Amino acid sequence: FTTFYCVKLVKETMSLLPKHSKEFGSKEYWNKFFANRGNNTFEWYGEYSDLCGLLHQYMRTADKILVAGCGNSSISADLYRVGHKNITNVDVSEVVIRQMRSKYEAACPSMVWCRDDLTQSQFSSGAFSCILDKGTLDAIFTDDSPQVLETVNKYLAEVGRLLGRGGRLVCVSLLQEHIIEHLLTWCQAQGWMSRVCRCEEAEQATKRKGQFTLPVFVVVCTKLNPMPGITPVVESCLDGSGQPTRVTVEELRAHVKALQQYSAVTHALVAKVSAGEEARLELCDSRGESLRYVLYILDAPARANTALPMGVFIVPQRREVEWLFSSMEGRRQLRESTSAARLMVVHLVRGQVYEAGLQQVQEELSSRVADFAPGNLPANFKIPFLSVGGDVGSVTRRCLGRSEWCGEYVVEDVQADGGVTLRRLVFLDNPNVVQSEVRMLHRGAGKKNSES
Ligand SMILES: C[S@@+](CC[C@H](N)C(=O)[O-])C[C@H]1O[C@@H](n2cnc3c(N)ncnc32)[C@H](O)[C@@H]1O
């Protein structure tokens, strides 16, 4: 959280950053922050237009909404404008409440503005059916020290008290590791259902402004009657389909962490990959269950002649064992021959099926390749896909086994140039090396189809 604040705020509010991240939980810090900003809105993690697609799935116009730690975000006014008339905005900072009341009292007459400390709220139990928290839990939950945990637990206890049965906490958060762990465990202990979604629109909007952002998540926690002996449902909407799937807390944490790491890596790749080095990345299928692509990213050295800002080279199946594709020096030569300033070499993974061939591979990768583009890629540049042979190659697995001495191995038939079939033995702990290879011959004319 602290890192994100530092990166995002660096230009405009450098002087407003706290000396210590714990200050994010203090009223004095926020009063000073909003007094210094005056009427300049600062929208944490995303604006209404970026978040509305997800918010409207979980917030109804009939809801009694509490906006927890409203700050000077315009999201409450935007929600009001589209029909959410029952909104109470609270913040620990009286400065921001005064500013917001005078800004919106004419345009949003029935909206309530109130200074309140949500670790000891003045509102009555069950007063709300929905609590919107955008960045407030993150601001309070600066680390997992006992002192901070005490404040967080008071805040969550108040959230639980203020929501009526069936009510929802809609929490927009960066879900740092200690936050997801604590929030989901807390929900489980209360018997609440929880669901985690990702808001890519909010991330894209931040990226378009040239700023770095970590993935933005929306956690929806629904207050249910506790049912002793029944484990509350935890759902993930992170597989890209938008459909919820039931998961364990552990699986969800791992998925969130993988997305955060991916985002950090792609951010690092905006800069140049040093000469003589390459970045190696592994991409899993959309369920995050099995490895689907291995990517190598390498850049031309400074002052090299390049005709193409970036290209993606798809290595047909099983040709990844060839020197040109399997060794760093080979890939360096490949990049040189394509004249690309950045080349992404893609290995297809053994055991994965790419039924629709190159087209399928391109479709699967096209939404991702821009993530790996250098920062200086010209606007509207369409990254070309390159390959050899015009398809992804044909492979038939003959057997998969395990040897006591060498571990897992595979025997497979690969179609090589000129209609030749090669049968190969590969030990899977070194998958880019062919242990032995034989060329398959066809028996005489009468038995043309049987191999010897
Ligand atoms: C990161 S800002 C988010 C502001 C706003 N929700 C947004 O999206 O722009 C966190 C907000 O939580 C408020 N806050 C911090 N501790 C609070 C508490 N105990 N009770 C109520 N508000 C609190 C701060 O004053 C600040 O406005």
The ligand as an SDF file (V2000), in Angstrom:
LIG
                    3D

 27 29  0  0  0  0  0  0  0  0999 V2000
   -7.4080    6.2810    1.0210 C   0  0  0  0  0  0  0  0  0  0  0  0
   -8.5640    7.4730    1.4990 S   0  0  0  0  0  0  0  0  0  0  0  0
   -9.9380    7.0280    0.4920 C   0  0  0  0  0  0  0  0  0  0  0  0
  -10.8630    8.1750    0.2630 C   0  0  0  0  0  0  0  0  0  0  0  0
  -12.0340    7.8790   -0.6800 C   0  0  0  0  0  0  0  0  0  0  0  0
  -12.7830    6.7220   -0.2640 N   0  0  0  0  0  0  0  0  0  0  0  0
  -11.5890    7.7220   -2.1180 C   0  0  0  0  0  0  0  0  0  0  0  0
  -11.8440    6.6730   -2.7000 O   0  0  0  0  0  0  0  0  0  0  0  0
  -11.0180    8.6400   -2.6830 O   0  0  0  0  0  0  0  0  0  0  0  0
   -9.0340    6.9000    3.0920 C   0  0  0  0  0  0  0  0  0  0  0  0
  -10.1020    7.7370    3.7570 C   0  0  0  0  0  0  0  0  0  0  0  0
  -10.4730    7.0930    4.9760 O   0  0  0  0  0  0  0  0  0  0  0  0
  -10.6620    8.0710    5.9710 C   0  0  0  0  0  0  0  0  0  0  0  0
  -10.4890    7.4100    7.2850 N   0  0  0  0  0  0  0  0  0  0  0  0
   -9.3480    6.9400    7.8330 C   0  0  0  0  0  0  0  0  0  0  0  0
   -9.6070    6.3950    9.0290 N   0  0  0  0  0  0  0  0  0  0  0  0
  -10.9500    6.5050    9.2380 C   0  0  0  0  0  0  0  0  0  0  0  0
  -11.8250    6.1300   10.3020 C   0  0  0  0  0  0  0  0  0  0  0  0
  -11.3680    5.5380   11.4020 N   0  0  0  0  0  0  0  0  0  0  0  0
  -13.1350    6.4070   10.1810 N   0  0  0  0  0  0  0  0  0  0  0  0
  -13.6150    7.0310    9.0750 C   0  0  0  0  0  0  0  0  0  0  0  0
  -12.8360    7.4120    8.0480 N   0  0  0  0  0  0  0  0  0  0  0  0
  -11.5160    7.1490    8.1230 C   0  0  0  0  0  0  0  0  0  0  0  0
   -9.6100    9.1170    5.6510 C   0  0  0  0  0  0  0  0  0  0  0  0
   -9.8990   10.3650    6.2160 O   0  0  0  0  0  0  0  0  0  0  0  0
   -9.6600    9.1310    4.1270 C   0  0  0  0  0  0  0  0  0  0  0  0
  -10.5870   10.0530    3.6500 O   0  0  0  0  0  0  0  0  0  0  0  0
  1  2  1  0
  2  3  1  0
  2 10  1  0
  3  4  1  0
  4  5  1  0
  5  6  1  0
  5  7  1  0
  7  8  2  0
  7  9  1  0
 10 11  1  0
 11 12  1  0
 11 26  1  0
 12 13  1  0
 13 14  1  0
 13 24  1  0
 14 15  1  0
 14 23  1  0
 15 16  2  0
 16 17  1  0
 17 18  1  0
 17 23  2  0
 18 19  1  0
 18 20  2  0
 20 21  1  0
 21 22  2  0
 22 23  1  0
 24 25  1  0
 24 26  1  0
 26 27  1  0
M  CHG  2   2   1   9  -1
M  END
$$$$
